[in-house]
Amino acid sequence: MIRRRKYREMAIGFAVGLIANTLGVLIYILLFSDMGIIETYQAAVEQGHVGSLLALGAVLNLIAFFGFLKIRRDERARGVLLATVITALVILYYKVAGG
């Protein structure tokens, strides 16, 4: 029972991490791009900057991670960390594959 709750809390943190990263990317595009969301993403793909765009979006994960730590939700913070690591692996793929 406790193990199931632990994984549920990690899953919630993982979902929060993905949502925070997505919101971070969207906020960055809306604040700093003259183009729309789709056009900016297409330009990032063409110019090979998708990894950089994802990295900038991951900044919001810091807020989620430390917020969960502050309220002593360690398993949720671990889920956010997992989402951040997976984002880092995706960024590495884009940098190595050149796509």
One Martini backbone bead per residue (centre of mass of N, CA, C, O) as a GRO file, in nm:
protein
   99
    1MET     BB    1   0.058   0.062  -0.022
    2ILE     BB    2   0.301   0.253   0.009
    3ARG     BB    3   0.425   0.205  -0.269
    4ARG     BB    4   0.187   0.314  -0.436
    5ARG     BB    5   0.200   0.602  -0.319
    6LYS     BB    6   0.484   0.668  -0.411
    7TYR     BB    7   0.426   0.638  -0.719
    8ARG     BB    8   0.199   0.845  -0.729
    9GLU     BB    9   0.370   1.087  -0.640
   10MET     BB   10   0.574   1.066  -0.872
   11ALA     BB   11   0.366   1.101  -1.100
   12ILE     BB   12   0.280   1.381  -1.021
   13GLY     BB   13   0.560   1.510  -1.048
   14PHE     BB   14   0.601   1.438  -1.344
   15ALA     BB   15   0.358   1.594  -1.451
   16VAL     BB   16   0.448   1.867  -1.343
   17GLY     BB   17   0.714   1.875  -1.503
   18LEU     BB   18   0.587   1.869  -1.787
   19ILE     BB   19   0.403   2.114  -1.753
   20ALA     BB   20   0.624   2.318  -1.677
   21ASN     BB   21   0.784   2.288  -1.938
   22THR     BB   22   0.561   2.366  -2.134
   23LEU     BB   23   0.503   2.644  -2.010
   24GLY     BB   24   0.788   2.755  -2.046
   25VAL     BB   25   0.792   2.746  -2.352
   26LEU     BB   26   0.537   2.919  -2.402
   27ILE     BB   27   0.630   3.171  -2.250
   28TYR     BB   28   0.883   3.223  -2.413
   29ILE     BB   29   0.745   3.255  -2.685
   30LEU     BB   30   0.542   3.484  -2.606
   31LEU     BB   31   0.769   3.692  -2.503
   32PHE     BB   32   1.027   3.643  -2.740
   33SER     BB   33   0.835   3.612  -2.989
   34ASP     BB   34   0.703   3.717  -3.306
   35MET     BB   35   0.584   3.452  -3.331
   36GLY     BB   36   0.426   3.182  -3.317
   37ILE     BB   37   0.428   2.876  -3.189
   38ILE     BB   38   0.459   2.703  -3.447
   39GLU     BB   39   0.669   2.880  -3.592
   40THR     BB   40   0.885   2.865  -3.374
   41TYR     BB   41   0.919   2.559  -3.376
   42GLN     BB   42   0.994   2.533  -3.675
   43ALA     BB   43   1.244   2.716  -3.655
   44ALA     BB   44   1.392   2.542  -3.444
   45VAL     BB   45   1.416   2.293  -3.620
   46GLU     BB   46   1.566   2.422  -3.864
   47GLN     BB   47   1.805   2.548  -3.660
   48GLY     BB   48   1.858   2.355  -3.403
   49HIS     BB   49   1.678   2.475  -3.117
   50VAL     BB   50   1.513   2.272  -2.939
   51GLY     BB   51   1.696   2.224  -2.695
   52SER     BB   52   1.695   2.519  -2.599
   53LEU     BB   53   1.391   2.543  -2.560
   54LEU     BB   54   1.370   2.319  -2.344
   55ALA     BB   55   1.569   2.439  -2.141
   56LEU     BB   56   1.408   2.700  -2.087
   57GLY     BB   57   1.149   2.546  -1.989
   58ALA     BB   58   1.294   2.400  -1.732
   59VAL     BB   59   1.297   2.630  -1.520
   60LEU     BB   60   1.018   2.565  -1.381
   61ASN     BB   61   1.121   2.307  -1.233
   62LEU     BB   62   1.255   2.450  -0.999
   63ILE     BB   63   1.001   2.549  -0.862
   64ALA     BB   64   0.870   2.273  -0.822
   65PHE     BB   65   1.094   2.131  -0.670
   66PHE     BB   66   1.129   2.336  -0.429
   67GLY     BB   67   0.833   2.337  -0.349
   68PHE     BB   68   0.817   2.038  -0.265
   69LEU     BB   69   1.042   2.051  -0.055
   70LYS     BB   70   0.915   2.268   0.132
   71ILE     BB   71   0.644   2.072   0.170
   72ARG     BB   72   0.744   1.771   0.191
   73ARG     BB   73   0.743   1.639  -0.126
   74ASP     BB   74   0.968   1.421  -0.222
   75GLU     BB   75   0.833   1.243  -0.444
   76ARG     BB   76   0.754   1.476  -0.626
   77ALA     BB   77   1.038   1.585  -0.666
   78ARG     BB   78   1.138   1.326  -0.800
   79GLY     BB   79   0.950   1.350  -1.047
   80VAL     BB   80   1.063   1.617  -1.150
   81LEU     BB   81   1.349   1.512  -1.186
   82LEU     BB   82   1.276   1.298  -1.396
   83ALA     BB   83   1.168   1.498  -1.607
   84THR     BB   84   1.438   1.650  -1.634
   85VAL     BB   85   1.610   1.413  -1.729
   86ILE     BB   86   1.445   1.350  -1.981
   87THR     BB   87   1.485   1.626  -2.107
   88ALA     BB   88   1.794   1.603  -2.123
   89LEU     BB   89   1.789   1.357  -2.318
   90VAL     BB   90   1.642   1.503  -2.545
   91ILE     BB   91   1.852   1.723  -2.583
   92LEU     BB   92   2.084   1.532  -2.649
   93TYR     BB   93   1.958   1.416  -2.900
   94TYR     BB   94   1.939   1.684  -3.058
   95LYS     BB   95   2.247   1.741  -3.049
   96VAL     BB   96   2.349   1.471  -3.179
   97ALA     BB   97   2.139   1.440  -3.427
   98GLY     BB   98   2.059   1.739  -3.535
   99GLY     BB   99   1.721   1.776  -3.482
   0.00000   0.00000   0.00000
